[in-house]
Amino acid sequence: MPFGMTIENDMEELIKIQSELKAPKNLYNSFGKYKYRNAEGIMESVKPLLKKYDCYLTLTDDIFMVGDRYYLKATATLFNKEGKHVMVSALAREDETKKGMDGSQITGTSSSYARKYALNGLFLIDDTKDADTDEYQNERAAKAKKDAPKKAVPVDRLEQAKAQCEAAKSKDELMAVWNSFDDLHNNSDFMLAMSTKKKEVV
C-alpha cells in the first residue's frame, strides 16, 4: 500500500491526469474469479495523458532489510516540463520462498505489486469496491447464492413428481408435470425421469 507522498510543487497537470485517467480492470483471475489491473495496465492507460500534458513518469525500486526480511520500495514520480514533480512510494515484502519461483522472480513479483500501489496512490486509483456499486452488489449476490446451502428435496415430493411423470400419456401432460414441479428442475432424479418418459411419449 502507498505509504508516502512527496509534493515538491503544486502541479495542475497531476489534477488533470487524475480526473481523466481511466484504468479498467482488464485482467481476470480464473482461480479467484475476479477482475484486476496491474502496473503495466495502469502505465499503458496513462501514457496518452502524459503526452497530452507534456509530463513524464519514472518508476524506481529500492530494496532494504527490516529484521531478517527484505522489503521492496517502489517510487512513482511524475514530472512536468517545468521540473515540478510529485512522488509516491509503496512497499512490498518479499516472500522467503514461493513455489515454482526463483529469487529473481520473487523480487519481480514484489516490484510489480509495489509499483501498482505507488501508481494507485499517485493517480488516485481505488482498487476497492464501494458498497453501493452494481459490481459490488452483484458479486455479493453471486457469492451468497454460491455459498447458500442447498435445500434437500422432500422424498415424498420427489416420488410424487416421478409418479406423475410416469403416468403422463403425452408431451403436453409431461410438460404440465414439469411446470408443476419447478423446484425440482435441478434435481438429477427428476430430470432422469423426465428424460426417460419423454422418449416414450414422442
Sequence and secondary structure as in RCSB ss.txt:
>XXXX:A:sequence
MPFGMTIENDMEELIKIQSELKAPKNLYNSFGKYKYRNAEGIMESVKPLLKKYDCYLTLTDDIFMVGDRYYLKAT
ATLFNKEGKHVMVSALAREDETKKGMDGSQITGTSSSYARKYALNGLFLIDDTKDADTDEYQNERAAKAKKDAPK
KAVPVDRLEQAKAQCEAAKSKDELMAVWNSFDDLHNNSDFMLAMSTKKKEVV
>XXXX:A:secstr
 EEEEEESS  HHHHHHHHH      EEETTTTEEE  HHHHHHHHHHHHHHTTEEEEEEEEEEEETTEEEEEEE
EEEEETTS EEEEEEEEE  S  TT  HHHHHHHHHHHHHHHHHHHHHT   S  TTSHHHHHHHHHHHHHHS  
    HHHHHHHHHHHHH  SHHHHHHHHHHTGGGTT HHHHHHHHHHHHHH 
